[in-house]
């Protein structure tokens, strides 16, 4: 996406200019952050999603702690995998899917 009027994304024309979309995003995120910071209850101010178990699926505090730890571990693993994809793309000049396709052939 280039910073020009009439830009497109995945071959589809954008309904607004990119500058307009950036302003809309900045205003929406700014409003959300303002509302989050205005909350006085520390449990509700948690970022990004608030309460960990909104559906009440884990009633045991030990199970909740295990689920939180698992989420952190999985998130870290995903970040490392994404970093490796980026290094691989910079080194080989191919993204992960095209690299796997050429590796298997």
Biopython code that builds the backbone (N, CA, C, O; Angstrom):
import numpy as np
from Bio.PDB.StructureBuilder import StructureBuilder

atoms = [
    (1, "UNK", "N", (0.854, -1.173, 0.000)),
    (1, "UNK", "CA", (0.000, 0.000, 0.000)),
    (1, "UNK", "C", (0.891, 1.224, 0.000)),
    (1, "UNK", "O", (1.760, 1.369, 0.860)),
    (2, "UNK", "N", (0.683, 2.075, -0.932)),
    (2, "UNK", "CA", (1.460, 3.301, -1.021)),
    (2, "UNK", "C", (0.634, 4.460, -0.483)),
    (2, "UNK", "O", (-0.594, 4.393, -0.434)),
    (3, "UNK", "N", (1.315, 5.512, -0.086)),
    (3, "UNK", "CA", (0.638, 6.692, 0.433)),
    (3, "UNK", "C", (0.159, 7.579, -0.710)),
    (3, "UNK", "O", (0.627, 8.708, -0.864)),
    (4, "UNK", "N", (-0.756, 7.077, -1.495)),
    (4, "UNK", "CA", (-1.305, 7.829, -2.620)),
    (4, "UNK", "C", (-2.819, 7.711, -2.586)),
    (4, "UNK", "O", (-3.376, 6.792, -1.985)),
    (5, "UNK", "N", (-3.467, 8.651, -3.236)),
    (5, "UNK", "CA", (-4.910, 8.575, -3.383)),
    (5, "UNK", "C", (-5.238, 7.437, -4.335)),
    (5, "UNK", "O", (-4.501, 7.211, -5.295)),
    (6, "UNK", "N", (-6.327, 6.714, -4.093)),
    (6, "UNK", "CA", (-6.725, 5.621, -4.962)),
    (6, "UNK", "C", (-5.877, 4.373, -4.754)),
    (6, "UNK", "O", (-5.757, 3.546, -5.658)),
    (7, "UNK", "N", (-5.287, 4.234, -3.565)),
    (7, "UNK", "CA", (-4.468, 3.053, -3.287)),
    (7, "UNK", "C", (-5.366, 1.826, -3.188)),
    (7, "UNK", "O", (-6.576, 1.928, -2.986)),
    (8, "UNK", "N", (-4.732, 0.660, -3.338)),
    (8, "UNK", "CA", (-5.491, -0.583, -3.246)),
    (8, "UNK", "C", (-4.792, -1.527, -2.283)),
    (8, "UNK", "O", (-3.601, -1.385, -2.003)),
    (9, "UNK", "N", (-5.551, -2.490, -1.783)),
    (9, "UNK", "CA", (-5.033, -3.506, -0.877)),
    (9, "UNK", "C", (-5.508, -4.849, -1.382)),
    (9, "UNK", "O", (-6.713, -5.079, -1.483)),
    (10, "UNK", "N", (-4.584, -5.743, -1.703)),
    (10, "UNK", "CA", (-4.895, -7.049, -2.285)),
    (10, "UNK", "C", (-5.757, -6.921, -3.534)),
    (10, "UNK", "O", (-6.651, -7.731, -3.776)),
    (11, "UNK", "N", (-5.474, -5.901, -4.311)),
    (11, "UNK", "CA", (-6.181, -5.709, -5.559)),
    (11, "UNK", "C", (-7.525, -5.009, -5.442)),
    (11, "UNK", "O", (-8.169, -4.724, -6.452)),
    (12, "UNK", "N", (-7.954, -4.730, -4.212)),
    (12, "UNK", "CA", (-9.233, -4.055, -4.000)),
    (12, "UNK", "C", (-8.970, -2.579, -3.685)),
    (12, "UNK", "O", (-8.118, -2.267, -2.853)),
    (13, "UNK", "N", (-9.695, -1.670, -4.344)),
    (13, "UNK", "CA", (-9.472, -0.246, -4.064)),
    (13, "UNK", "C", (-9.955, 0.106, -2.658)),
    (13, "UNK", "O", (-10.993, -0.380, -2.207)),
    (14, "UNK", "N", (-9.200, 0.947, -1.979)),
    (14, "UNK", "CA", (-9.590, 1.403, -0.652)),
    (14, "UNK", "C", (-10.679, 2.470, -0.778)),
    (14, "UNK", "O", (-10.593, 3.330, -1.655)),
    (15, "UNK", "N", (-11.704, 2.429, 0.085)),
    (15, "UNK", "CA", (-12.789, 3.399, -0.035)),
    (15, "UNK", "C", (-12.385, 4.801, 0.422)),
    (15, "UNK", "O", (-13.061, 5.776, 0.093)),
    (16, "UNK", "N", (-11.295, 4.911, 1.171)),
    (16, "UNK", "CA", (-10.807, 6.201, 1.655)),
    (16, "UNK", "C", (-9.344, 6.330, 1.265)),
    (16, "UNK", "O", (-8.706, 5.353, 0.872)),
    (17, "UNK", "N", (-8.824, 7.532, 1.374)),
    (17, "UNK", "CA", (-7.383, 7.674, 1.191)),
    (17, "UNK", "C", (-6.683, 7.077, 2.401)),
    (17, "UNK", "O", (-7.277, 6.957, 3.473)),
    (18, "UNK", "N", (-5.444, 6.711, 2.233)),
    (18, "UNK", "CA", (-4.692, 6.106, 3.326)),
    (18, "UNK", "C", (-4.528, 7.081, 4.485)),
    (18, "UNK", "O", (-4.542, 6.669, 5.645)),
    (19, "UNK", "N", (-4.376, 8.352, 4.188)),
    (19, "UNK", "CA", (-4.266, 9.364, 5.238)),
    (19, "UNK", "C", (-5.534, 9.403, 6.082)),
    (19, "UNK", "O", (-5.458, 9.509, 7.306)),
    (20, "UNK", "N", (-6.688, 9.317, 5.448)),
    (20, "UNK", "CA", (-7.959, 9.295, 6.175)),
    (20, "UNK", "C", (-8.059, 8.059, 7.059)),
    (20, "UNK", "O", (-8.508, 8.150, 8.202)),
    (21, "UNK", "N", (-7.644, 6.907, 6.545)),
    (21, "UNK", "CA", (-7.680, 5.681, 7.346)),
    (21, "UNK", "C", (-6.759, 5.770, 8.558)),
    (21, "UNK", "O", (-7.105, 5.283, 9.634)),
    (22, "UNK", "N", (-5.594, 6.385, 8.393)),
    (22, "UNK", "CA", (-4.677, 6.552, 9.528)),
    (22, "UNK", "C", (-5.297, 7.448, 10.587)),
    (22, "UNK", "O", (-5.176, 7.168, 11.779)),
    (23, "UNK", "N", (-5.955, 8.517, 10.172)),
    (23, "UNK", "CA", (-6.622, 9.408, 11.135)),
    (23, "UNK", "C", (-7.752, 8.685, 11.858)),
    (23, "UNK", "O", (-7.901, 8.825, 13.071)),
    (24, "UNK", "N", (-8.541, 7.919, 11.127)),
    (24, "UNK", "CA", (-9.636, 7.171, 11.754)),
    (24, "UNK", "C", (-9.077, 6.195, 12.783)),
    (24, "UNK", "O", (-9.593, 6.102, 13.896)),
    (25, "UNK", "N", (-8.033, 5.474, 12.417)),
    (25, "UNK", "CA", (-7.431, 4.516, 13.345)),
    (25, "UNK", "C", (-6.874, 5.217, 14.586)),
    (25, "UNK", "O", (-7.073, 4.742, 15.704)),
    (26, "UNK", "N", (-6.187, 6.328, 14.401)),
    (26, "UNK", "CA", (-5.619, 7.052, 15.540)),
    (26, "UNK", "C", (-6.717, 7.548, 16.476)),
    (26, "UNK", "O", (-6.571, 7.465, 17.695)),
    (27, "UNK", "N", (-7.802, 8.057, 15.930)),
    (27, "UNK", "CA", (-8.900, 8.547, 16.769)),
    (27, "UNK", "C", (-9.599, 7.415, 17.515)),
    (27, "UNK", "O", (-9.908, 7.553, 18.698)),
    (28, "UNK", "N", (-9.849, 6.304, 16.841)),
    (28, "UNK", "CA", (-10.533, 5.178, 17.483)),
    (28, "UNK", "C", (-9.663, 4.578, 18.584)),
    (28, "UNK", "O", (-10.145, 4.348, 19.693)),
    (29, "UNK", "N", (-8.396, 4.323, 18.295)),
    (29, "UNK", "CA", (-7.499, 3.754, 19.304)),
    (29, "UNK", "C", (-7.299, 4.741, 20.449)),
    (29, "UNK", "O", (-7.264, 4.337, 21.611)),
    (30, "UNK", "N", (-7.168, 6.017, 20.140)),
    (30, "UNK", "CA", (-7.037, 7.033, 21.192)),
    (30, "UNK", "C", (-8.243, 7.053, 22.113)),
    (30, "UNK", "O", (-8.093, 7.155, 23.331)),
    (31, "UNK", "N", (-9.440, 6.958, 21.541)),
    (31, "UNK", "CA", (-10.660, 6.931, 22.352)),
    (31, "UNK", "C", (-10.695, 5.687, 23.238)),
    (31, "UNK", "O", (-11.030, 5.777, 24.419)),
    (32, "UNK", "N", (-10.351, 4.534, 22.677)),
    (32, "UNK", "CA", (-10.360, 3.289, 23.451)),
    (32, "UNK", "C", (-9.358, 3.366, 24.601)),
    (32, "UNK", "O", (-9.673, 2.968, 25.723)),
    (33, "UNK", "N", (-8.162, 3.871, 24.334)),
    (33, "UNK", "CA", (-7.155, 3.985, 25.389)),
    (33, "UNK", "C", (-7.583, 4.994, 26.450)),
    (33, "UNK", "O", (-7.332, 4.787, 27.637)),
    (34, "UNK", "N", (-8.223, 6.077, 26.035)),
    (34, "UNK", "CA", (-8.719, 7.059, 27.002)),
    (34, "UNK", "C", (-9.756, 6.423, 27.919)),
    (34, "UNK", "O", (-9.714, 6.620, 29.133)),
    (35, "UNK", "N", (-10.681, 5.667, 27.351)),
    (35, "UNK", "CA", (-11.707, 5.004, 28.157)),
    (35, "UNK", "C", (-11.096, 3.979, 29.100)),
    (35, "UNK", "O", (-11.529, 3.865, 30.247)),
    (36, "UNK", "N", (-10.099, 3.231, 28.641)),
    (36, "UNK", "CA", (-9.455, 2.227, 29.476)),
    (36, "UNK", "C", (-8.720, 2.888, 30.638)),
    (36, "UNK", "O", (-8.778, 2.390, 31.762)),
    (37, "UNK", "N", (-8.038, 3.986, 30.391)),
    (37, "UNK", "CA", (-7.291, 4.666, 31.446)),
    (37, "UNK", "C", (-8.190, 5.424, 32.411)),
    (37, "UNK", "O", (-7.758, 5.764, 33.512)),
    (38, "UNK", "N", (-9.424, 5.695, 32.024)),
    (38, "UNK", "CA", (-10.351, 6.382, 32.913)),
    (38, "UNK", "C", (-10.955, 5.433, 33.948)),
    (38, "UNK", "O", (-11.542, 5.882, 34.932)),
    (39, "UNK", "N", (-10.816, 4.133, 33.733)),
    (39, "UNK", "CA", (-11.356, 3.134, 34.662)),
    (39, "UNK", "C", (-10.542, 3.125, 35.948)),
    (39, "UNK", "O", (-9.312, 3.110, 35.912)),
    (40, "UNK", "N", (-11.238, 3.134, 37.091)),
    (40, "UNK", "CA", (-10.557, 3.161, 38.383)),
    (40, "UNK", "C", (-10.256, 1.764, 38.917)),
    (40, "UNK", "O", (-9.300, 1.588, 39.671)),
    (41, "UNK", "N", (-11.057, 0.767, 38.537)),
    (41, "UNK", "CA", (-10.857, -0.597, 39.017)),
    (41, "UNK", "C", (-9.672, -1.221, 38.284)),
    (41, "UNK", "O", (-9.712, -1.358, 37.061)),
    (42, "UNK", "N", (-8.600, -1.609, 39.021)),
    (42, "UNK", "CA", (-7.415, -2.152, 38.343)),
    (42, "UNK", "C", (-7.700, -3.432, 37.561)),
    (42, "UNK", "O", (-7.057, -3.676, 36.540)),
    (43, "UNK", "N", (-8.644, -4.252, 38.011)),
    (43, "UNK", "CA", (-8.965, -5.489, 37.298)),
    (43, "UNK", "C", (-9.554, -5.194, 35.917)),
    (43, "UNK", "O", (-9.294, -5.927, 34.963)),
    (44, "UNK", "N", (-10.339, -4.134, 35.811)),
    (44, "UNK", "CA", (-10.949, -3.780, 34.527)),
    (44, "UNK", "C", (-9.983, -3.039, 33.608)),
    (44, "UNK", "O", (-10.216, -2.968, 32.402)),
    (45, "UNK", "N", (-8.897, -2.484, 34.163)),
    (45, "UNK", "CA", (-7.931, -1.744, 33.357)),
    (45, "UNK", "C", (-6.920, -2.641, 32.690)),
    (45, "UNK", "O", (-6.080, -2.166, 31.925)),
    (46, "UNK", "N", (-6.984, -3.936, 32.965)),
    (46, "UNK", "CA", (-6.003, -4.838, 32.387)),
    (46, "UNK", "C", (-6.014, -4.726, 30.873)),
    (46, "UNK", "O", (-7.058, -4.516, 30.255)),
    (47, "UNK", "N", (-4.850, -4.868, 30.299)),
    (47, "UNK", "CA", (-4.701, -4.701, 28.873)),
    (47, "UNK", "C", (-4.262, -6.003, 28.253)),
    (47, "UNK", "O", (-3.421, -6.661, 28.867)),
    (48, "UNK", "N", (-4.726, -6.445, 27.124)),
    (48, "UNK", "CA", (-5.661, -5.792, 26.240)),
    (48, "UNK", "C", (-7.104, -6.226, 26.432)),
    (48, "UNK", "O", (-8.020, -5.473, 26.101)),
    (49, "UNK", "N", (-7.327, -7.429, 26.963)),
    (49, "UNK", "CA", (-8.678, -7.958, 26.938)),
    (49, "UNK", "C", (-9.422, -7.915, 28.248)),
    (49, "UNK", "O", (-10.573, -8.350, 28.307)),
    (50, "UNK", "N", (-8.812, -7.410, 29.298)),
    (50, "UNK", "CA", (-9.513, -7.365, 30.571)),
    (50, "UNK", "C", (-9.449, -8.701, 31.285)),
    (50, "UNK", "O", (-8.401, -9.347, 31.322)),
    (51, "UNK", "N", (-10.544, -9.103, 31.835)),
    (51, "UNK", "CA", (-10.654, -10.305, 32.647)),
    (51, "UNK", "C", (-10.236, -11.531, 31.852)),
    (51, "UNK", "O", (-10.636, -11.676, 30.697)),
    (52, "UNK", "N", (-9.435, -12.423, 32.448)),
    (52, "UNK", "CA", (-8.859, -13.554, 31.712)),
    (52, "UNK", "C", (-9.896, -14.586, 31.299)),
    (52, "UNK", "O", (-9.833, -15.102, 30.183)),
    (53, "UNK", "N", (-10.841, -14.897, 32.164)),
    (53, "UNK", "CA", (-11.791, -15.985, 31.898)),
    (53, "UNK", "C", (-13.227, -15.445, 31.944)),
    (53, "UNK", "O", (-13.939, -15.698, 32.916)),
    (54, "UNK", "N", (-13.665, -14.712, 30.919)),
    (54, "UNK", "CA", (-14.997, -14.099, 30.971)),
    (54, "UNK", "C", (-16.143, -15.096, 30.948)),
    (54, "UNK", "O", (-17.241, -14.773, 31.402)),
    (55, "UNK", "N", (-15.914, -16.314, 30.425)),
    (55, "UNK", "CA", (-16.980, -17.308, 30.353)),
    (55, "UNK", "C", (-17.039, -18.189, 31.591)),
    (55, "UNK", "O", (-17.952, -19.004, 31.722)),
    (56, "UNK", "N", (-16.086, -18.040, 32.497)),
    (56, "UNK", "CA", (-16.086, -18.823, 33.724)),
    (56, "UNK", "C", (-15.797, -20.292, 33.505)),
    (56, "UNK", "O", (-16.331, -21.138, 34.223)),
    (57, "UNK", "N", (-14.970, -20.613, 32.534)),
    (57, "UNK", "CA", (-14.676, -22.008, 32.228)),
    (57, "UNK", "C", (-13.726, -22.640, 33.245)),
    (57, "UNK", "O", (-13.732, -23.859, 33.419)),
    (58, "UNK", "N", (-12.925, -21.840, 33.907)),
    (58, "UNK", "CA", (-11.973, -22.362, 34.884)),
    (58, "UNK", "C", (-12.346, -21.821, 36.268)),
    (58, "UNK", "O", (-12.076, -20.664, 36.590)),
    (59, "UNK", "N", (-12.959, -22.666, 37.064)),
    (59, "UNK", "CA", (-13.376, -22.214, 38.391)),
    (59, "UNK", "C", (-12.274, -22.403, 39.435)),
    (59, "UNK", "O", (-12.293, -21.738, 40.471)),
    (60, "UNK", "N", (-11.331, -23.283, 39.185)),
    (60, "UNK", "CA", (-10.235, -23.558, 40.104)),
    (60, "UNK", "C", (-9.118, -22.531, 39.888)),
    (60, "UNK", "O", (-8.642, -22.374, 38.764)),
    (61, "UNK", "N", (-8.690, -21.825, 40.951)),
    (61, "UNK", "CA", (-7.618, -20.826, 40.781)),
    (61, "UNK", "C", (-6.322, -21.426, 40.228)),
    (61, "UNK", "O", (-5.603, -20.765, 39.479)),
    (62, "UNK", "N", (-6.026, -22.667, 40.592)),
    (62, "UNK", "CA", (-4.814, -23.309, 40.079)),
    (62, "UNK", "C", (-4.936, -23.551, 38.573)),
    (62, "UNK", "O", (-3.965, -23.400, 37.832)),
    (63, "UNK", "N", (-6.141, -23.929, 38.126)),
    (63, "UNK", "CA", (-6.367, -24.152, 36.695)),
    (63, "UNK", "C", (-6.247, -22.833, 35.925)),
    (63, "UNK", "O", (-5.697, -22.802, 34.824)),
    (64, "UNK", "N", (-6.759, -21.752, 36.503)),
    (64, "UNK", "CA", (-6.651, -20.439, 35.854)),
    (64, "UNK", "C", (-5.187, -20.044, 35.714)),
    (64, "UNK", "O", (-4.769, -19.547, 34.668)),
    (65, "UNK", "N", (-4.403, -20.269, 36.782)),
    (65, "UNK", "CA", (-2.983, -19.937, 36.703)),
    (65, "UNK", "C", (-2.276, -20.771, 35.644)),
    (65, "UNK", "O", (-1.418, -20.262, 34.923)),
    (66, "UNK", "N", (-2.630, -22.045, 35.545)),
    (66, "UNK", "CA", (-2.032, -22.898, 34.517)),
    (66, "UNK", "C", (-2.413, -22.434, 33.109)),
    (66, "UNK", "O", (-1.582, -22.455, 32.201)),
    (67, "UNK", "N", (-3.666, -22.015, 32.930)),
    (67, "UNK", "CA", (-4.102, -21.520, 31.619)),
    (67, "UNK", "C", (-3.395, -20.212, 31.258)),
    (67, "UNK", "O", (-3.019, -20.012, 30.103)),
    (68, "UNK", "N", (-3.213, -19.329, 32.232)),
    (68, "UNK", "CA", (-2.488, -18.075, 31.982)),
    (68, "UNK", "C", (-1.047, -18.364, 31.587)),
    (68, "UNK", "O", (-0.522, -17.764, 30.649)),
    (69, "UNK", "N", (-0.410, -19.282, 32.302)),
    (69, "UNK", "CA", (0.969, -19.640, 31.992)),
    (69, "UNK", "C", (1.067, -20.269, 30.604)),
    (69, "UNK", "O", (1.993, -19.969, 29.850)),
    (70, "UNK", "N", (0.120, -21.138, 30.265)),
    (70, "UNK", "CA", (0.118, -21.763, 28.940)),
    (70, "UNK", "C", (-0.058, -20.709, 27.848)),
    (70, "UNK", "O", (0.584, -20.788, 26.801)),
    (71, "UNK", "N", (-0.917, -19.733, 28.085)),
    (71, "UNK", "CA", (-1.121, -18.682, 27.092)),
    (71, "UNK", "C", (0.155, -17.880, 26.881)),
    (71, "UNK", "O", (0.501, -17.555, 25.746)),
    (72, "UNK", "N", (0.852, -17.562, 27.951)),
    (72, "UNK", "CA", (2.112, -16.819, 27.833)),
    (72, "UNK", "C", (3.149, -17.639, 27.076)),
    (72, "UNK", "O", (3.834, -17.117, 26.196)),
    (73, "UNK", "N", (3.270, -18.930, 27.418)),
    (73, "UNK", "CA", (4.246, -19.781, 26.730)),
    (73, "UNK", "C", (3.931, -19.915, 25.242)),
    (73, "UNK", "O", (4.831, -19.843, 24.405)),
    (74, "UNK", "N", (2.658, -20.109, 24.915)),
    (74, "UNK", "CA", (2.275, -20.236, 23.503)),
    (74, "UNK", "C", (2.509, -18.928, 22.754)),
    (74, "UNK", "O", (2.925, -18.941, 21.595)),
    (75, "UNK", "N", (2.245, -17.808, 23.406)),
    (75, "UNK", "CA", (2.463, -16.508, 22.769)),
    (75, "UNK", "C", (3.948, -16.290, 22.499)),
    (75, "UNK", "O", (4.326, -15.799, 21.436)),
    (76, "UNK", "N", (4.779, -16.653, 23.458)),
    (76, "UNK", "CA", (6.224, -16.495, 23.253)),
    (76, "UNK", "C", (6.718, -17.391, 22.130)),
    (76, "UNK", "O", (7.551, -16.976, 21.324)),
    (77, "UNK", "N", (6.217, -18.605, 22.070)),
    (77, "UNK", "CA", (6.606, -19.520, 20.998)),
    (77, "UNK", "C", (6.181, -18.970, 19.634)),
    (77, "UNK", "O", (6.929, -19.063, 18.661)),
    (78, "UNK", "N", (4.980, -18.397, 19.572)),
    (78, "UNK", "CA", (4.502, -17.814, 18.319)),
    (78, "UNK", "C", (5.366, -16.618, 17.909)),
    (78, "UNK", "O", (5.648, -16.440, 16.724)),
    (79, "UNK", "N", (5.788, -15.797, 18.877)),
    (79, "UNK", "CA", (6.646, -14.660, 18.550)),
    (79, "UNK", "C", (8.009, -15.120, 18.041)),
    (79, "UNK", "O", (8.559, -14.522, 17.117)),
    (80, "UNK", "N", (8.555, -16.175, 18.635)),
    (80, "UNK", "CA", (9.833, -16.707, 18.165)),
    (80, "UNK", "C", (9.685, -17.264, 16.754)),
    (80, "UNK", "O", (10.552, -17.046, 15.908)),
    (81, "UNK", "N", (8.593, -17.980, 16.494)),
    (81, "UNK", "CA", (8.358, -18.525, 15.147)),
    (81, "UNK", "C", (8.240, -17.401, 14.123)),
    (81, "UNK", "O", (8.774, -17.504, 13.019)),
    (82, "UNK", "N", (7.546, -16.335, 14.487)),
    (82, "UNK", "CA", (7.393, -15.208, 13.562)),
    (82, "UNK", "C", (8.744, -14.543, 13.304)),
    (82, "UNK", "O", (9.032, -14.140, 12.177)),
    (83, "UNK", "N", (9.567, -14.427, 14.340)),
    (83, "UNK", "CA", (10.910, -13.868, 14.171)),
    (83, "UNK", "C", (11.733, -14.739, 13.223)),
    (83, "UNK", "O", (12.441, -14.224, 12.357)),
    (84, "UNK", "N", (11.637, -16.049, 13.388)),
    (84, "UNK", "CA", (12.366, -16.967, 12.509)),
    (84, "UNK", "C", (11.869, -16.841, 11.074)),
    (84, "UNK", "O", (12.675, -16.882, 10.144)),
    (85, "UNK", "N", (10.558, -16.688, 10.872)),
    (85, "UNK", "CA", (10.031, -16.477, 9.520)),
    (85, "UNK", "C", (10.641, -15.218, 8.901)),
    (85, "UNK", "O", (11.017, -15.213, 7.729)),
    (86, "UNK", "N", (10.734, -14.154, 9.698)),
    (86, "UNK", "CA", (11.307, -12.908, 9.196)),
    (86, "UNK", "C", (12.770, -13.050, 8.845)),
    (86, "UNK", "O", (13.207, -12.550, 7.808)),
    (87, "UNK", "N", (13.544, -13.728, 9.697)),
    (87, "UNK", "CA", (14.963, -13.950, 9.417)),
    (87, "UNK", "C", (15.124, -14.803, 8.165)),
    (87, "UNK", "O", (15.969, -14.525, 7.313)),
    (88, "UNK", "N", (14.303, -15.844, 8.066)),
    (88, "UNK", "CA", (14.351, -16.725, 6.898)),
    (88, "UNK", "C", (14.031, -15.949, 5.620)),
    (88, "UNK", "O", (14.700, -16.126, 4.602)),
    (89, "UNK", "N", (13.019, -15.096, 5.669)),
    (89, "UNK", "CA", (12.641, -14.321, 4.482)),
    (89, "UNK", "C", (13.747, -13.335, 4.106)),
    (89, "UNK", "O", (14.014, -13.123, 2.923)),
    (90, "UNK", "N", (14.392, -12.730, 5.113)),
    (90, "UNK", "CA", (15.478, -11.798, 4.820)),
    (90, "UNK", "C", (16.686, -12.527, 4.245)),
    (90, "UNK", "O", (17.371, -11.999, 3.370)),
    (91, "UNK", "N", (16.946, -13.719, 4.723)),
    (91, "UNK", "CA", (18.125, -14.480, 4.280)),
    (91, "UNK", "C", (17.914, -15.123, 2.912)),
    (91, "UNK", "O", (18.795, -15.058, 2.054)),
    (92, "UNK", "N", (16.749, -15.744, 2.702)),
    (92, "UNK", "CA", (16.514, -16.476, 1.450)),
    (92, "UNK", "C", (15.766, -15.658, 0.401)),
    (92, "UNK", "O", (15.805, -15.990, -0.784)),
    (93, "UNK", "N", (15.093, -14.605, 0.820)),
    (93, "UNK", "CA", (14.293, -13.826, -0.117)),
    (93, "UNK", "C", (12.941, -14.457, -0.406)),
    (93, "UNK", "O", (12.227, -14.007, -1.302)),
    (94, "UNK", "N", (12.577, -15.502, 0.348)),
    (94, "UNK", "CA", (11.293, -16.174, 0.164)),
    (94, "UNK", "C", (10.527, -16.156, 1.478)),
    (94, "UNK", "O", (11.120, -16.229, 2.554)),
    (95, "UNK", "N", (9.215, -16.058, 1.382)),
    (95, "UNK", "CA", (8.367, -16.164, 2.562)),
    (95, "UNK", "C", (8.247, -17.607, 3.005)),
    (95, "UNK", "O", (8.735, -18.505, 2.319)),
    (96, "UNK", "N", (7.601, -17.849, 4.152)),
    (96, "UNK", "CA", (7.526, -19.206, 4.679)),
    (96, "UNK", "C", (6.807, -20.189, 3.752)),
    (96, "UNK", "O", (7.238, -21.335, 3.628)),
    (97, "UNK", "N", (5.739, -19.773, 3.108)),
    (97, "UNK", "CA", (4.977, -20.696, 2.262)),
    (97, "UNK", "C", (5.767, -21.048, 1.004)),
    (97, "UNK", "O", (5.843, -22.220, 0.633)),
    (98, "UNK", "N", (6.354, -20.054, 0.344)),
    (98, "UNK", "CA", (7.138, -20.358, -0.860)),
    (98, "UNK", "C", (8.398, -21.133, -0.503)),
    (98, "UNK", "O", (8.862, -21.949, -1.299)),
    (99, "UNK", "N", (8.963, -20.894, 0.682)),
    (99, "UNK", "CA", (10.136, -21.657, 1.100)),
    (99, "UNK", "C", (9.789, -23.120, 1.311)),
    (99, "UNK", "O", (10.540, -24.001, 0.891)),
    (100, "UNK", "N", (8.658, -23.393, 1.956)),
    (100, "UNK", "CA", (8.228, -24.781, 2.166)),
    (100, "UNK", "C", (7.932, -25.450, 0.824)),
    (100, "UNK", "O", (8.270, -26.616, 0.621)),
    (101, "UNK", "N", (7.297, -24.709, -0.092)),
    (101, "UNK", "CA", (6.991, -25.281, -1.409)),
    (101, "UNK", "C", (8.263, -25.649, -2.150)),
    (101, "UNK", "O", (8.325, -26.703, -2.783)),
    (102, "UNK", "N", (9.284, -24.797, -2.082)),
    (102, "UNK", "CA", (10.538, -25.118, -2.771)),
    (102, "UNK", "C", (11.321, -26.192, -2.025)),
    (102, "UNK", "O", (12.070, -26.948, -2.645)),
    (103, "UNK", "N", (11.164, -26.274, -0.719)),
    (103, "UNK", "CA", (11.863, -27.280, 0.081)),
    (103, "UNK", "C", (11.305, -28.667, -0.186)),
    (103, "UNK", "O", (12.058, -29.638, -0.243)),
    (104, "UNK", "N", (9.984, -28.769, -0.352)),
    (104, "UNK", "CA", (9.332, -30.065, -0.575)),
    (104, "UNK", "C", (9.494, -30.565, -2.009)),
    (104, "UNK", "O", (9.326, -31.758, -2.265)),
    (105, "UNK", "N", (9.813, -29.681, -2.938)),
    (105, "UNK", "CA", (9.897, -30.123, -4.336)),
    (105, "UNK", "C", (11.276, -30.629, -4.694)),
    (105, "UNK", "O", (11.508, -31.037, -5.832)),
]
sb = StructureBuilder()
sb.init_structure("model")
sb.init_model(0)
sb.init_chain("A")
sb.init_seg("    ")
for serial, (resi, resn, name, xyz) in enumerate(atoms, 1):
    if name == "N":
        sb.init_residue(resn, " ", resi, " ")
    sb.init_atom(name, np.array(xyz, "f"), 0.0, 1.0, " ", f" {name:<3s}", serial, name[0])
structure = sb.get_structure()
